[in-house]
Amino acid sequence: MSSYDPNAGDRISRTQNGASRDASAGDMNSHGPNSGDVPDFLPPRRSGDGWTVGSDGQRHWGLNGAAGLMLVDPEQGVLMQHRALWSVEGGTWGFPGGARDLGESAIDAAIRESWEEAGVPDAEGEGIEILDTYVLDLDAWTYTTVIARTLRHFEPIINDPESIELAWVPLEKLTDYELHSGVASSLPLLLELLRPHM
């Protein structure tokens, strides 16, 4: 069981005997706020939670792959998530997203994760139009970016401790932010895929 104190700025873990320990204390198998990885001591919450290794030899979050939602509001820009410090590449900006559940499509996972983290779109995925997808395929692990646009106004809200901040960022200002490395490397292609729809 874990709890989160937004004022402490760190993840707090409850040990089996109920005592708490600070996640930054260094007892996290070298994965935590200082290393940029999700702590190993966090229990899986869903069927896809866990690490796997891609063809690049790196660990990636999501036993069944992962997906994120690049949600574009024509008037406000792209919904961006300032990632919690304890998360993978914490402190950077990316799209709401996460691990895919067993049997879950990438589109459903991206919508669910965005709803869980930012309250948008609706839990059923209404109010958006799917425009395209981009898949990074590392054999044993894939990451799908689902590109969508809003059909009505959404006000994002922080729903869980995975976000420091949520913001609509104009397309031309995206590179002004410290982006998650996966977003930064794929951004030119994602913007090219988006261009015909704008």
C-alpha positions in Angstrom: 0.0 0.0 0.0 1.3 3.5 -0.8 0.2 7.0 0.0 1.0 10.3 -1.5 1.6 13.6 0.2 1.5 16.4 -2.4 3.2 18.7 0.1 6.2 16.4 0.6 7.0 16.2 -3.1 8.1 12.6 -2.8 6.3 9.2 -2.9 5.8 7.7 0.6 5.7 3.9 0.9 4.1 1.9 3.6 6.0 -1.3 4.5 4.2 -4.5 5.4 4.3 -3.6 9.1 2.8 -0.2 8.4 5.9 1.9 9.0 6.6 4.5 6.4 9.7 5.2 4.5 10.7 8.1 2.3 11.0 7.0 -1.3 14.1 9.2 -1.7 15.9 7.4 1.1 17.7 5.2 -1.4 16.2 1.8 -0.6 14.4 1.5 -3.9 16.8 -0.8 -5.8 18.1 2.4 -7.5 14.8 3.2 -9.1 13.0 6.3 -7.9 13.0 10.1 -7.9 16.8 10.4 -8.3 17.1 7.9 -11.1 14.0 8.8 -13.1 12.5 5.3 -12.9 9.2 4.1 -11.3 10.1 2.6 -7.9 10.2 -1.2 -7.9 8.4 -1.4 -4.6 5.1 0.0 -5.9 2.6 -2.9 -6.3 1.0 -3.4 -9.7 -2.5 -1.8 -9.8 -3.5 -3.2 -13.2 -2.8 -6.2 -15.4 -0.3 -4.3 -17.5 1.7 -2.8 -14.7 5.3 -4.0 -14.7 8.6 -3.8 -16.5 9.7 -5.5 -19.8 12.8 -5.2 -21.9 12.6 -3.9 -25.5 14.9 -4.8 -28.4 16.9 -1.7 -27.5 17.9 -3.5 -24.3 16.2 -0.9 -22.1 13.5 -1.5 -19.5 10.1 -0.1 -20.4 6.9 0.3 -18.4 4.0 -1.9 -19.5 3.9 -5.7 -19.7 1.6 -5.4 -22.7 3.1 -2.2 -24.1 2.0 1.3 -23.4 0.0 4.1 -25.0 -0.4 7.8 -24.7 -2.9 10.4 -25.9 -1.7 13.4 -27.9 -4.9 15.4 -27.5 -5.1 18.6 -29.5 -7.5 21.4 -28.9 -7.5 23.6 -32.0 -7.8 26.8 -29.9 -5.5 25.9 -26.9 -2.9 23.5 -28.2 -1.7 20.0 -27.0 -2.6 18.7 -23.5 0.8 18.1 -21.8 1.5 16.5 -18.5 4.4 17.6 -16.2 5.5 14.2 -14.9 5.9 13.5 -11.2 9.5 13.3 -10.1 9.3 9.7 -9.1 8.0 8.6 -12.5 10.1 7.5 -15.6 12.0 10.6 -16.7 10.3 12.5 -13.9 10.1 16.3 -14.2 9.8 16.2 -18.0 6.7 17.0 -20.0 4.8 14.3 -22.0 1.4 13.1 -23.0 -0.9 11.4 -20.5 -0.5 7.7 -20.9 0.7 4.5 -19.5 0.7 0.7 -19.5 -1.9 -1.2 -21.6 -4.0 -3.8 -19.8 -4.1 -7.4 -21.1 -6.3 -7.4 -24.2 -6.8 -3.7 -24.2 -6.4 -1.8 -27.5 -3.9 1.0 -27.7 -6.6 3.5 -28.3 -8.7 2.3 -25.3 -5.5 2.4 -23.1 -4.6 5.9 -24.2 -8.1 7.2 -23.5 -8.3 5.4 -20.1 -4.9 6.6 -19.0 -5.7 10.2 -20.0 -9.0 10.0 -18.1 -7.3 8.6 -15.1 -4.5 11.2 -15.1 -6.1 14.3 -16.5 -9.9 13.8 -16.5 -10.1 14.1 -20.3 -11.7 13.1 -22.5 -14.8 11.6 -20.9 -14.3 8.1 -19.4 -16.0 6.7 -22.5 -13.8 8.7 -24.9 -16.6 10.9 -26.1 -15.9 14.4 -27.2 -12.8 13.6 -29.2 -12.0 12.5 -32.7 -9.1 10.0 -33.3 -7.0 11.3 -36.1 -4.0 8.9 -36.4 -1.7 6.6 -34.4 2.1 6.2 -34.3 3.7 3.0 -33.0 7.2 2.7 -31.7 7.8 -1.1 -32.0 10.7 -2.6 -30.0 9.6 -6.2 -30.5 8.7 -7.2 -27.0 7.4 -3.7 -26.2 5.4 -1.1 -28.1 4.4 2.4 -27.4 1.4 3.8 -29.3 0.8 7.6 -29.5 -2.9 8.2 -30.3 -3.3 11.5 -32.0 -6.8 13.1 -31.4 -8.5 16.4 -31.4 -11.2 17.8 -29.1 -14.7 18.3 -30.4 -15.6 20.4 -27.4 -13.9 22.2 -24.5 -12.2 20.1 -21.8 -10.7 21.4 -18.6 -8.0 19.0 -17.4 -7.7 18.2 -13.7 -5.0 16.3 -11.9 -6.6 13.0 -10.9 -3.6 11.1 -9.5 -0.1 11.7 -8.2 1.5 11.0 -11.6 1.3 14.7 -12.6 2.9 17.8 -11.2 0.9 20.0 -13.6 -1.3 19.7 -16.7 -1.4 22.4 -19.4 -2.6 23.1 -22.9 0.6 24.1 -24.8 0.4 25.8 -28.2 2.0 23.6 -30.9 4.7 26.2 -31.7 5.8 26.3 -28.0 6.1 22.5 -27.4 9.9 22.6 -27.9 10.2 25.3 -25.3 9.4 22.6 -22.6 11.8 19.9 -21.3 10.1 17.0 -23.0 10.2 13.3 -22.1 12.9 11.8 -24.5 10.3 9.6 -26.3 8.1 12.6 -27.0 11.1 14.8 -28.0 12.4 12.2 -30.5 9.0 11.5 -32.1 7.6 15.0 -32.0 8.6 16.0 -35.6 6.8 12.9 -37.0 3.8 13.4 -34.7 3.4 17.0 -35.9 3.7 15.8 -39.5 0.9 13.3 -38.9 -1.2 16.0 -37.3 -0.7 18.7 -39.9 -3.3 17.4 -42.5 -6.0 17.5 -39.8 -5.4 21.1 -38.7 
